[in-house]
Amino acid sequence: MSYEIISLNVGKPRIHQFGEKKVHTGFVKQPTTEVCYLTKTGFFEDGQADLKNHGGEEKALLMYAEDHYTYWEGLYGQNFTYPSFGENITIKGLTERELYIGDIFKLGGSIIQVAQPRQPCYKIAAYHQIKDIPAIVTKTGFSGYYFRVLQEGEVSVRDTLEKIEESQTNVTPYDIFDCLFHDRENKERMEEYLLLDTLSANVKNTLNKRLRKLG
């Protein structure tokens, strides 16, 4: 099964003016028609400023479904241009409910694997100057999701995203997101997700900490 790439987006961290505040961030990206090189830690042409919460091998590439844009435009009555959510790839279809943790895809010359959902970030609100948008992301689960890179390679907007191996986990990024933000005391569910080999280590750390607190 293959999916259309709507927009390929990259941007190096720099200082941006968000309302009255200046923020050093890589959130603001621009669509490109150039061929980009996807490394183990993300596109060579891209970058993150906050390396504690963003980037790294298990958050190498952020993907966001184009389908969600209609919702946001209807909700706020304004145009949202790509990439309004800081994503590297705006994809046609393939929402958080339509793929599994551990699914493997071919993206141009690279091979990537679904690792975790994206968690809401205050920079979405800062960039759009809409205070409640992170809360709505949390409510809807329209968060996007991250990939790790199994094989580095060149990628362009003219490529397609092709699923080459479906995970047997049957756990979607939305399922993980829902557990993290809405079903926060479900020990059985957390223990189940901790057994997923392909779920990112930082999400497992969060689940382990929560389990320890719950006792």
Buried (B, 14 or more C-beta within 10 A) or exposed (E): EEBBBBBBBBBEBEEBEBEEEEBEBBBBBEBBEEBBBBBEBBBEBBBBBBEEEBBBBBBBBBBBBBBBBEBBEEBBEEEBEBBBBBBBBBBEBBBBEBBBBBBBBBBBBBBBBBBBBBBBBEBBBBBBEBEEBBEBBBEBBBBBBBBBBBBBBBBBBEBBBEBEEEBEBEBBBBBBBBBBBEEEEBEEBBEBBEEBEBBBEBBBEBBEEBBEEEE
